[in-house]
Amino acid sequence: MNLLRILLNLRIAQRSLATFKLRTALAILGVFLGTFSLVVVSGLTRSMALKTQQEVAALGENLLIVQSGIVRTFGNRARLMNQATTLTLEDARAILESTPSVTHVSPSSGKTFPVRYGSLLLKDVMVTGATPNYPLVRNFHPERGRFLTPDDERNLRRVAVLGRKIADTIFPGTDPLGKIVLLWRVPCRVVGVMEPKGSDVSGFDQDNQIFVPLSTFLKRFTHQTYVSTVYVKVIREEALAATKRNLEDLLRTRHGIEPGERDDFTVVDLRDVMSLKNQAMDMISLLGRIAAAVSFAIGGLGILSIMILMVNERRLEIGLRRAVGSRRRDVVTQFLLESSVIALAGGILGAVLGLAASLALFHLLGYPLVASWPGLILGFGASISVGILAGIYPSQRALAIQPVDVMRT
């Protein structure tokens, strides 16, 4: 019996709402925009947070990066402002020997060179000089073949490990191991291919580079005695902040930098970069929630206005229903049901299109796919709440209509 009454009320609600199509559509639009905003913003912020975690994990766990020169962070990217020539291999050894919380140190340096294989020429490929422990420190391992060895480093061997994109470009569908590629003027034998890694926090594509022994790079490629970067692996995350301060003090002393003078290096804690990204995501999330709240408020006002209009237009129907024995609860249920139907329609439409828009954004921006269940639940909950709240006052106005007054008019 209750089910039949609910179905009858739904039928009446459908007929009533169809009478005011434009007003109903506008009321639905407000709730739709609120739900749409919640779903999209919630999904996007969760996906951005996951991508940030993946980027930091891809660089290596418990990692500090000592960069020669000054590094500044703009938005969500770290940028090198100027390069210095004072960071040396001796600095790297001093960091390892004098800092108990440091477990591994991997100095490296890089420069772009042309790469040739047969008739194929690639311009401006990043050639990176690295030490044998680079995969351990950076959590970046070869997929085929091997990485550089201590013998390669000691003997200045001309061997190379290709990034995944470089390997696919130069050797499509063939095995590059054992082949000779010409890096600038230096012929190098390919001994390995790295696993796919993607971009780091600076936006550099880690798959688009070639690794050679650091000693070979400094002696045969650049004829330099300094390096551009030292990767420092710390024993645990809790020690990162203290280790960063120790490294800064150590390098200032070694480089003869007096108090008040500008550093010629930058120690980057990836958690700082992640914190800046999280702050930006929190701001995006806050603005999205504010927009959703405004949309829900507009939708609620739209539902309220259309329900008041319905009450005024249906005075005869309400009076007759009261006269033939309808209970006050039935009248209240009728109008609350109608306002909830409007809000729920907007909520469902907003959730469906919000999910579709989120999937499109994830694909377009290359972000990981994340289903934002909190956003969906919050959107539906807000929609139903708006519908119920917007229907309370009209239902009270409907209850105030007396059958005798209706029959007089």
SVG drawing of the C-alpha trace seen along z (x, -y; Angstrom):
<svg xmlns="http://www.w3.org/2000/svg" viewBox="-18 -39 109 47">
<polyline fill="none" stroke="black" stroke-width="0.4" points="0.0,0.0 2.8,-2.4 4.6,-1.5 1.4,-2.3 1.1,-5.6 4.7,-6.5 4.2,-5.6 1.1,-7.7 3.0,-10.6 5.7,-10.2 3.2,-10.3 1.7,-13.4 5.1,-15.0 6.0,-14.1 2.9,-15.7 3.3,-18.9 7.0,-19.3 6.1,-18.9 3.8,-21.8 6.8,-24.1 9.4,-22.8 11.7,-25.8 11.6,-26.6 12.3,-22.9 15.2,-22.8 16.7,-25.9 16.3,-24.4 17.9,-21.1 20.8,-23.1 21.9,-24.6 22.1,-21.2 23.7,-19.7 26.5,-22.3 27.1,-21.8 27.4,-18.0 29.5,-18.4 31.9,-20.7 32.3,-18.4 32.9,-15.3 35.4,-16.9 37.4,-18.8 37.4,-15.9 38.6,-13.5 41.2,-15.9 42.7,-16.7 43.0,-13.0 44.5,-12.2 47.0,-15.1 48.0,-14.0 48.6,-10.4 50.6,-11.6 52.7,-13.8 53.4,-10.8 54.3,-8.7 56.7,-11.5 58.5,-11.7 58.7,-7.9 60.0,-7.7 62.9,-9.9 63.9,-7.7 62.9,-7.1 64.3,-9.4 66.2,-11.4 67.9,-14.8 69.2,-16.5 72.3,-18.7 72.2,-20.9 75.1,-23.2 73.7,-26.7 70.4,-28.1 67.1,-26.2 63.7,-27.9 60.3,-26.3 57.6,-27.8 54.1,-26.4 54.7,-22.6 58.1,-22.7 61.6,-23.1 63.8,-25.2 67.6,-25.8 68.2,-29.6 71.9,-29.6 74.7,-27.0 77.8,-26.9 81.1,-25.0 82.0,-24.4 80.3,-21.1 82.9,-18.4 83.4,-14.6 85.3,-15.5 82.2,-17.2 80.2,-14.0 82.8,-11.9 82.8,-14.3 79.0,-14.1 79.1,-10.3 82.0,-10.2 80.9,-13.0 77.1,-12.6 76.1,-9.4 72.5,-9.6 73.5,-9.3 73.7,-5.8 74.5,-6.4 75.8,-9.2 75.5,-9.3 77.1,-12.3 76.1,-12.9 76.3,-15.4 74.6,-15.8 74.8,-17.7 73.1,-17.4 74.9,-15.9 74.0,-14.7 73.6,-10.9 74.2,-8.9 73.5,-5.4 74.1,-4.5 72.2,-7.2 70.0,-8.1 70.9,-11.3 69.2,-12.6 70.0,-16.1 70.3,-17.4 70.0,-14.1 70.8,-14.3 73.9,-12.3 74.1,-11.7 77.3,-10.7 76.3,-8.4 77.9,-6.2 77.2,-2.4 74.9,-3.0 72.6,-5.4 69.8,-2.7 69.8,-2.1 69.7,-5.8 67.2,-6.8 65.0,-3.7 65.6,-3.5 66.7,-0.1 67.6,1.4 64.9,3.4 67.3,5.2 71.0,5.8 72.8,4.2 73.7,0.8 77.2,-0.7 79.7,1.2 82.6,0.2 85.0,1.5 83.3,-0.7 83.9,-3.7 87.5,-2.9 88.6,-2.1 86.7,-5.0 85.0,-2.5 82.9,-3.8 79.7,-2.0 76.1,-3.3 72.7,-2.5 69.8,-3.8 66.7,-5.4 63.5,-3.6 62.4,-6.3 65.9,-6.6 66.1,-2.8 62.7,-2.7 63.7,-5.5 67.1,-4.3 66.4,-0.5 62.7,0.0 61.8,3.6 65.4,4.8 67.8,5.6 70.2,2.7 72.5,4.7 76.0,4.8 75.4,2.2 77.7,-0.8 76.2,-4.3 78.2,-7.5 77.6,-10.0 79.1,-13.2 82.5,-12.0 82.7,-9.1 81.6,-5.6 79.9,-3.7 78.7,-0.1 75.1,0.3 75.1,2.6 71.5,1.9 68.1,0.3 66.4,-1.4 62.8,-0.7 60.2,-3.4 60.2,-6.1 58.4,-9.2 59.0,-12.9 60.5,-14.1 59.4,-17.1 61.3,-19.5 59.4,-18.2 62.5,-16.4 61.7,-13.2 63.9,-10.6 63.3,-8.1 64.9,-10.5 68.5,-10.2 71.6,-8.0 73.8,-7.0 77.5,-6.7 80.1,-6.2 80.7,-9.5 84.5,-9.2 84.0,-8.7 81.6,-11.7 84.0,-14.1 87.2,-13.0 86.0,-12.2 82.8,-14.4 83.2,-17.6 86.8,-17.7 85.5,-19.0 86.3,-18.3 82.9,-19.4 79.5,-17.8 76.0,-19.3 74.1,-17.1 74.7,-14.9 71.9,-12.5 71.9,-11.8 70.0,-8.8 69.1,-9.2 68.6,-6.4 65.0,-7.3 62.4,-10.0 62.5,-11.4 66.2,-12.3 65.7,-14.3 65.3,-17.7 68.3,-17.4 70.4,-15.9 69.5,-18.8 70.8,-21.3 74.0,-19.3 74.6,-19.2 74.1,-22.9 76.5,-23.6 79.1,-21.2 79.1,-22.6 79.2,-26.2 82.3,-25.4 83.9,-23.5 83.1,-26.2 84.3,-29.0 80.9,-30.8 80.8,-33.4 77.6,-34.1 75.4,-36.4 76.8,-35.4 74.7,-33.7 75.1,-29.9 76.4,-28.5 74.4,-25.3 70.8,-24.2 69.8,-21.3 66.3,-20.2 64.1,-18.1 61.4,-16.6 58.9,-16.8 59.1,-20.6 58.1,-20.4 55.4,-17.9 54.2,-20.3 53.9,-23.2 51.9,-21.0 49.6,-19.9 49.0,-23.6 48.1,-24.3 45.8,-21.3 44.1,-22.4 43.5,-25.8 41.9,-24.2 39.8,-22.0 38.6,-24.9 37.7,-27.0 35.8,-24.0 33.9,-23.5 33.0,-27.2 31.7,-27.0 29.7,-23.9 28.2,-25.5 27.1,-28.5 25.7,-26.3 23.8,-24.2 22.5,-27.5 21.2,-28.7 19.7,-25.3 18.0,-25.3 16.5,-28.8 15.3,-27.6 13.6,-24.6 12.1,-26.7 10.7,-29.2 9.2,-26.5 7.7,-24.7 6.0,-27.8 4.6,-28.5 3.3,-24.9 1.6,-25.4 -0.1,-28.5 -1.2,-26.9 -2.5,-23.7 -4.6,-25.2 -7.7,-23.5 -6.0,-20.1 -4.6,-20.4 -7.9,-21.6 -9.8,-18.7 -7.2,-16.2 -7.6,-17.5 -11.4,-17.5 -11.5,-13.8 -9.3,-12.7 -5.7,-13.1 -3.5,-13.3 -1.1,-16.2 1.7,-13.7 0.6,-12.8 0.7,-16.5 4.1,-17.1 5.4,-13.9 4.1,-14.9 5.9,-18.2 9.1,-16.9 9.1,-14.1 8.7,-16.6 11.5,-18.8 13.7,-15.8 13.0,-14.5 14.2,-17.8 17.4,-17.8 18.1,-14.1 17.7,-14.5 20.4,-17.3 22.6,-15.2 22.5,-12.1 23.1,-14.2 26.0,-16.0 27.6,-12.8 27.4,-11.1 28.8,-14.0 31.3,-14.8 32.7,-11.3 32.9,-11.6 34.7,-15.0 37.1,-13.6 38.0,-10.6 38.6,-13.0 40.8,-15.3 42.8,-12.3 43.4,-11.1 44.3,-14.6 46.7,-15.5 48.2,-12.0 47.0,-11.7 46.3,-8.4 42.7,-7.2 41.1,-7.7 37.5,-7.1 36.5,-9.8 33.9,-8.1 33.9,-10.8 33.0,-13.3 30.2,-11.2 28.8,-10.5 29.1,-14.2 27.4,-15.3 24.5,-12.9 24.1,-13.8 24.2,-17.5 21.6,-17.1 19.1,-15.2 19.7,-17.7 19.0,-20.7 15.9,-19.0 14.5,-18.3 15.4,-21.7 13.9,-23.5 10.7,-21.5 10.0,-22.2 8.7,-25.7 6.4,-25.0 5.0,-21.9 4.2,-24.1 2.4,-26.6 0.4,-23.7 -0.6,-22.6 -1.9,-26.1 -4.5,-25.8 -7.9,-25.0 -10.5,-23.0 -13.2,-25.5 -11.3,-28.4 -10.7,-26.6 -14.4,-25.7 -15.4,-29.3 -13.3,-30.5"/>
</svg>
